[in-house]
Amino acid sequence: MVQSLGCATILKTLNGWEFNSSIKVLLEVLILLLVGLPILLLATIGSPRQRGFYCSDDTLFYPLLPSTISNNVLIIGGTFIPIVTMLIIEIFKDSPGNDTEDGFCKRCSPSKMKAIAPMIGYFIFGCGCILALTLVVKYNIGGLRPHFHAACQTDWNSIKANCSETLHPVYIHTIPCLNQDQHVLDEARLSFFSGHASFSAFTMIYLIFYLEDRFTWHHPALLKPFIQFLCLLITVYISISRVFDYHHHWSDVLFGFLVGGIMAYLISKYVSGLLKGRRTREMKAVKVDKVDPV
């Protein structure tokens, strides 16, 4: 009897135990670092899978052009725009219990910042997840970009005999490249799937979900859908720029866009609770209507 009571007391203590706030923050930061670990490893010491090509494949002969949207602009803009938007909305948004607070300083109180931090943390976690997933797939597939031969400067003289065969498709396993810049060669093998499409789709679609849940200013009525449309327009333009820049095949962009959109939905619903929070509020509103009919 005493032993069972002791076990029950221990379980109750464990279930009700709360971490110190500093330990909680430390654990959250540790998880974010673990998510970023594959990104760091692949970006520094990773080497894409060496795939060959068919001599008759004419989708790899496009010119090597600079990116309309650089990697730095993509990462900085893709994280900066949503985070700033979240800060503005959360700071100036009227929330229960804060209706008497006036002035910018009170809106930026430690309690307010403490409530905002998890939402931004969830977003950063999602950014890390989509980047890690994209790089893992890229390096393991080793897809050749549309400008591969321009980047590789393929030595056609060494494979002329094999590629002269016209009766059936000839696959070249080892590709002779005159270009000795290993970074350029590695980049030319990271076509599938588009990181620009997946990252921009995640950040902008997540921001669309966030606005739908947290944007409560109703006047003008078209303001929120207009901002959401701009978010969609941004990610669509970034995605198609990878096609007309000849950095990706259309299938790479389409698949990357779908993966980014799915990741945004999963993070919004199961991690940050944006979609779940909206549904809960709608259910509460229905209950209130049933209790207090007009």
C-alpha atoms as one frame of an Amber mdcrd trajectory, in Angstrom:
protein
   0.000   0.000   0.000   2.776   2.395   0.978   4.756   1.399  -2.104   1.803
   2.074  -4.426   1.228   5.442  -2.792   4.909   6.245  -3.238   4.780   5.356
  -6.953   1.632   7.424  -7.398   3.320  10.375  -5.698   6.365  10.079  -7.971
   4.228   9.885 -11.121   2.170  12.857 -10.007   5.337  14.818  -9.342   6.768
  13.943 -12.765   3.543  14.835 -14.550   3.237  18.139 -12.750   6.918  19.028
 -12.914   7.708  22.177 -14.852  11.088  23.066 -16.224  12.765  26.239 -15.173
  12.194  28.876 -17.862  15.910  29.101 -18.695  16.097  25.316 -19.147  13.056
  25.408 -21.419  14.661  28.051 -23.605  17.916  26.100 -23.679  16.141  22.940
 -24.824  14.251  24.815 -27.534  17.478  26.339 -28.819  19.111  22.910 -28.754
  16.321  21.466 -30.885  16.703  24.317 -33.386  20.438  23.610 -33.575  19.773
  19.915 -34.179  17.438  20.797 -37.045  20.153  23.013 -38.517  22.868  20.360
 -38.149  22.190  18.551 -41.469  22.060  21.947 -43.193  25.507  22.822 -41.860
  27.015  19.429 -42.662  25.682  19.221 -46.216  26.540  22.841 -47.013  30.141
  22.458 -45.786  31.267  18.881 -46.440  28.397  17.427 -48.457  28.922  16.038
 -51.959  25.991  15.391 -54.313  25.422  11.979 -55.837  27.259  11.552 -59.150
  24.679  10.853 -61.818  25.222  10.504 -65.529  23.102  11.580 -68.484  21.735
  10.341 -71.781  23.417  11.739 -74.870  20.007  12.445 -76.369  18.841  14.492
 -73.363  18.479  18.006 -74.758  17.162  19.488 -71.478  20.718  19.975 -70.117
  22.056  22.336 -72.790  20.672  25.661 -71.539  23.002  28.606 -70.846  24.378
  29.366 -67.383  22.662  32.539 -66.187  22.834  34.410 -62.864  19.944  33.942
 -60.464  17.229  36.586 -60.506  16.697  35.889 -56.789  19.996  35.033 -55.080
  20.270  32.592 -52.191  21.028  35.412 -49.744  18.008  37.452 -50.834  15.827
  34.338 -50.585  16.924  33.400 -47.048  17.061  36.924 -45.610  13.847  38.103
 -47.266  12.011  34.846 -46.622  12.676  35.036 -42.884  12.683  38.822 -42.414
   9.292  39.558 -44.010   7.248  37.022 -41.965   9.032  37.771 -38.685   8.574
  41.540 -39.018   4.939  40.992 -39.988   4.374  38.795 -36.926   6.000  41.351
 -34.630   3.888  44.214 -35.975   0.638  42.266 -35.741   1.304  40.811 -32.289
   2.519  44.099 -30.796  -0.386  46.211 -32.053  -3.026  43.514 -31.952  -5.685
  43.924 -29.263  -5.675  40.768 -27.198  -7.785  39.739 -24.194  -6.593  41.339
 -20.994  -4.518  44.017 -22.716  -7.290  46.414 -23.711  -6.185  48.930 -21.059
  -2.582  49.032 -22.197  -1.667  52.237 -24.007   1.542  53.238 -25.703   4.213
  51.400 -27.583   6.336  50.697 -24.491   3.530  48.851 -22.746   2.808  46.854
 -25.874   6.477  45.805 -25.903   6.396  44.653 -22.287   8.305  41.483 -21.333
   5.037  39.549 -20.983   4.039  40.561 -24.511   7.435  39.587 -25.933   7.244
  36.288 -24.067   3.959  35.543 -25.824   5.350  36.505 -29.244   8.599  34.511
 -28.990   7.046  31.025 -29.380   5.253  32.016 -32.584   8.507  33.251 -34.123
  10.306  30.175 -32.800   7.806  27.867 -34.512   8.372  29.704 -37.786  12.170
  29.457 -37.512  11.801  25.761 -36.688   9.762  25.300 -39.854  12.378  27.172
 -41.899  15.039  24.822 -40.578  12.909  21.769 -41.355  12.219  22.752 -44.970
  15.862  23.668 -45.594  17.113  20.412 -44.086  14.604  18.329 -46.044  15.435
  20.132 -49.290  19.192  19.701 -48.929  18.950  16.031 -47.930  16.911  15.281
 -51.062  19.116  17.439 -53.296  22.378  15.819 -52.270  21.004  12.279 -52.418
  19.303  12.654 -55.808  22.057  14.636 -57.535  19.749  15.870 -60.295  21.449
  17.673 -63.189  20.420  21.278 -63.746  19.246  22.527 -67.159  22.547  24.412
 -67.534  24.661  21.399 -66.547  26.744  21.156 -69.710  27.458  24.905 -69.651
  28.605  24.689 -66.027  30.508  21.448 -66.523  32.032  22.427 -69.871  31.575
  18.833 -70.934  34.489  17.332 -72.882  32.528  15.941 -75.819  35.640  14.720
 -77.614  36.254  12.068 -74.954  32.720  10.655 -75.257  32.158  11.304 -78.958
  32.408   7.615 -79.833  29.757   6.621 -77.307  27.375   9.464 -78.108  27.600
   8.799 -81.846  25.374   5.764 -81.345  21.907   6.691 -82.618  20.140   3.324
 -82.620  19.329   3.470 -78.904  19.814   5.964 -76.043  23.357   5.942 -74.631
  23.878   6.633 -70.930  27.163   8.268 -69.890  28.017   7.218 -66.344  31.189
   9.260 -65.820  30.923  12.794 -67.155  34.221  14.401 -68.221  34.230  18.097
 -67.262  36.775  20.675 -68.354  35.683  23.013 -65.574  37.720  22.224 -62.443
  35.751  24.448 -60.061  34.288  21.841 -57.704  31.757  24.242 -56.198  30.276
  25.017 -59.612  30.192  21.304 -60.486  28.462  20.424 -57.221  25.893  23.191
 -57.689  25.143  21.884 -61.181  24.064  18.578 -59.598  21.489  20.012 -57.180
  18.490  20.404 -59.450  15.858  18.263 -57.710  14.007  19.739 -56.040  14.052
  23.535 -56.117  15.120  25.058 -52.813  13.905  28.482 -53.901  10.438  27.062
 -54.566  10.241  24.998 -51.359  11.592  27.699 -49.020   9.597  30.576 -50.516
   6.439  28.440 -50.581   6.887  27.503 -46.921   7.574  31.031 -45.675   4.863
  32.768 -47.693   2.143  30.118 -47.272   2.904  29.938 -43.549   2.515  33.714
 -43.450  -0.828  33.360 -45.258  -2.012  30.902 -42.587  -0.704  33.209 -39.862
  -2.563  36.218 -41.275  -5.746  34.171 -41.569  -5.529  33.239 -37.901  -4.072
  36.314 -36.217  -4.938  39.293 -38.441  -8.060  40.729 -36.811  -8.280  44.188
 -38.396 -11.477  44.091 -40.442 -11.319  47.515 -42.088 -10.715  47.755 -44.937
 -12.230  44.327 -45.532  -9.954  43.527 -48.481  -6.711  44.383 -46.689  -6.031
  40.885 -45.357  -6.805  38.993 -48.599  -4.724  41.551 -50.518  -1.683  40.941
 -48.301  -2.228  37.184 -48.597  -2.361  37.523 -52.382   0.945  39.422 -52.317
   2.491  36.567 -50.329   1.296  34.060 -52.912   2.520  36.279 -55.737   5.989
  36.498 -54.178   6.445  32.743 -53.901   5.048  32.091 -57.389   7.430  34.632
 -58.942  10.434  33.268 -57.037   9.517  29.743 -58.128   9.063  30.475 -61.831
  12.260  32.560 -61.859  14.154  29.310 -61.369  12.699  28.045 -64.642  13.436
  31.087 -66.809  16.896  31.376 -65.208  17.519  27.754 -66.337  18.508  26.678
 -62.827  15.697  24.115 -62.527  13.396  22.004 -64.633   9.693  22.800 -64.265
   9.154  19.518 -62.402  11.797  20.523 -59.818   9.964  23.775 -59.167   6.522
  22.187 -59.007   7.641  19.489 -56.569   9.515  22.014 -54.408   6.463  24.279
 -54.278   4.239  21.388 -53.189   6.694  20.258 -50.495   6.983  23.810 -49.132
   3.202  24.231 -49.066   2.697  20.898 -47.301   5.375  21.765 -44.738   3.690
  25.128 -44.085   0.369  23.368 -43.481   1.897  20.770 -41.144   3.814  23.320
 -39.082   0.782  25.622 -38.894  -1.597  22.885 -37.771   0.483  20.553 -35.614
   3.326  22.734 -34.263   2.252  26.359 -33.959  -1.459  25.541 -33.704  -2.533
  28.363 -36.016  -5.200  26.407 -37.865  -6.231  24.575 -34.700  -6.564  27.856
 -32.807  -8.900  29.281 -35.427 -11.095  26.179 -35.325 -11.242  26.315 -31.532
 -12.361  29.944 -31.577 -15.034  29.145 -34.173 -16.353  26.289 -32.000 -16.449
  28.580 -28.958 -18.349  31.177 -30.974 -20.910  28.560 -31.984 -21.357  27.531
 -28.328 -21.892  31.154 -27.318 -24.524  31.578 -30.006 -26.325  28.478 -28.756
 -26.266  29.688 -25.157 -27.169  33.302 -25.935 -29.393  33.306 -29.028 -30.083
  36.686 -30.536
